[in-house]
Amino acid sequence: LLRAEKLNMSSLRLFFDAFSQPSRAILLLLESNKVQYQPCLINIAKAEHITNEEFVKISPNKTVPAIDDNGFHLFESAAILKYLVAKYSLPDHWYPKDITRRAKIDEYLSWHTANLRLGAAGFMFNKFIFPRMMGAEPDEKKIQEAEGMLQKSIRMFEKHFLKESKFINSSEISIADIQAACEFTQFWLADIDQLGDKPLLQTWFKNVQSELNPAFDEVHKMVYLAREKGVFKSKM
């Protein structure tokens, strides 16, 4: 990941953790469009999002991803994705200028955080990440609540956002698809396939992966490695 020639050639600095779904969304947009940037790793497992004073100034919410673009600071992945499309004049399909097409992308992005992300991230955190970090038993009630939200969100995802289009509310890939895809790849850390019995979701995901490769595989190298090593399997 991260071509070496980028390191000293761009004023754009990206603060990220490769195990963070929103971080990977930003990486995918940058890598697939060959935008130069300086990668700045923030290791959440080592609490660097709290202890790194420079990072906290850039992201006072203490969350990744965040950017420093020649002194302009921004956190929250959806805001960063929109900014990057505009700043670097990326192809229109990523975040269309047409008001109705853009509104449909915004519709998904507004829905995403409190629905698909809440369910997917909540399930992974409560079932695998928190028990591993704290050495505690999983909270089954919280896991069930997150699983319920996840499955409800997947149904909405298929029935509404993919109802009449190849990608999310669009015939072309957009930043909405990148956000969503990274939530599903998070399950790979525990070698879980949330797409297996959902052909519509499978087709969408394969289309996203095809559009983004080779950047997709490059950005997910650490996820693939964690899956191969069975990092979370012992907690299943």
N, C-alpha and C positions, 0 to 999 in steps of 0.2 A: 504494500500500500504506500502511496504517497511518493511520487517520483522525486528524486533527489534535486533535480533542477529547480523545483518549486521553492526550495527552502529560503533562498535569498533574493528572489525575483518578484515578490509580491508584497504589497502593503496589507493584504488581507490575511489575518491570522484566525484560524479556526481552533477553538478550544473544544475538545471532544473526548469521549471514551468509546472505543469500538464496540463495547457491550451495551451501549445505550442505543435504543431504537431511534430516537429523534436525531442522535448524532450521526447514525448511519444514513439517515435520510439526507442530511446536508452533504455528507461525503459523496453519496450517490449522484446528487445534482452536480457537484463540483467535478467529480471524476468523469462522469459521462459527457460533460460539456468541455472537459479539458481546461477548466478555469484554474489558474495558478493561485496557490495559497500556501501559507506557512502552517503546517500541522503542529498543534500544541496539545499534547496528551495530558488529560486530567484523569488520574486513576481514582475512580470513585471508591474502589475497594480499599484504597489506602487513605480515604477521606481527604484527598487533595482538593475536592470541590469546596471543602470547608477551611482547610489549612493554607491553601495557596492564596496569599494576600492579593497578588496581582489579579488572579482570576476573580476573586470576590468583588473587586472594584468594577470589573467588566460585567460580571453576572451577579448582582446583589441578591438574586434569588437563590444563588449557589446551586444552579442546575446547568447541566450541559444539554445541548450545545450552546455556545456563545461565540460571537465574533468581535474582533477589533479590526475595523477597516480604516486604517490611517487615522486612528483616534475616535472614530465613530463606533460606539459600543451597542450591541444588540443581543438580547437573549430571547428565548422562545422559538422553537423550530419553524413554526408556520410563518412567523414574521420574518425570520431569516431567509427562508425559501423564497418568499415574495420579493424581498429586498434584492437577493442575488439575481433573480430573473431580470429585474428592472436595471440594476446596476451594470450588469454585464451583457445586457441586450440579448438574452438567450432566446432561442426559438419560441415563437408565440404560443405553441401548444402547451408549454410548461405552465403558463399562467396567462390565459388569453386576454387580449385588450378588449375584445367585444364584451360589452357589459353583461349580456345574458349568459354567455359561456363562462365568463369569470365568476358570475354569481353562483353558478352550479358547482364550481370548484370550491368556492367559499362555503357553500352549503355543506359540503362534505367535511371540510377542515373545521368548521364550527362544531359539527356533530362528533367528530373523531375523538377528541380528548375525553369527553364525558361518557363515551360509549365504548367503542372498540378498544381504545387505549386503556380505559379504566378497567375493563374486563380482562384483557390480555395481560397487561402489566400487573394487575392485582393478583391474577392467578399465578403467574410466574414468581412474583415476589413472595407471596404467602406460602406457596407449596415448596419452592426450592431455594430462593435467594436468602430470605430472612433466616430460615432454619440453618442454612449453611454458615451464614455470617455469625449467628448468635449461638449456635450449638443447641437450639431449642427444638421442641417438637412442633410440627406444623399445626396451625390453628384451623381445624377442619371447617368451622363455621365460616370463617373468612374465605377459605378456599371455595366452598360451595357458593357463597354469595358472588364471588368473582367469576366462577364458572357459569353461573346463571346469567350474569351480565354479558359475558363473552358470547354465549350461545344466542342470546337475544340480539346482540349486535351483529353477529354473523348472519342471522336471518334477515335483518334489516339491510345489511350490506348487499346480500344477494337479491332480495325482492325489490329494493328501491334503487340503490346506487349502480347496480349492474343490470337493471331491468331491460334497458333498451340500448345498451352501448358496450363496446369492447373493453373500454376502460371506465373508470369512475366518472359517471355523468358526461362522458366524452368519447369520441371515436379515436382520439389520440391520447397518448400518455401525458400525465400532468404531475404537478407536485403532490396532488392528492393521492395518486397511486403509489408514489414513493413513501409517503407517510404510512399508508396502510400496509404495504408489503413488509416494511421493517417490523411491524408488530407481529406479523405471522412468522418471520424468520427468527424472532426471539425464542419461539418454542423449540427451535432446533438445538438450543443449548442443552435441553433435557431430552433430545431425540424424540420429540413429540410431533406428530403430523396432524395439524388441524384441518388439512385440506383433503385428506384421503377419501372421504365419503361425500365430498361436495364437488361434483364435476364442474359446475359453473365457476366456483371459486378457483378450482384447479386451472381451468382454462385461462381465467384472468391472470392468475399468478404467473403462469408460463409465458403469457404475452408480455407481462412486465419484465420478467427476467430476461427474455429475449431482446427486448428493447434496450435494456441497460447493460447487457454484457458487452465487453469483458469487465466493465467497471463493477457490475454486481458481484461477481465472484471475488474480485480484488478487495472490495470493501468488506466482504463477509469472511475473509480468511481466518480471523480470530474466532469467529462463531463456528466455522467448520472445524477448527482445531479443538475447540472446547467440546464439540459433539463427539469427535473421534476419540478424545481422551475420556469420555464418559464423566465429565466433571460433576454433573448433577444426577447421574443415574442412581447412585446409591441412596438418594433421597426419594426415589419414586415409590 
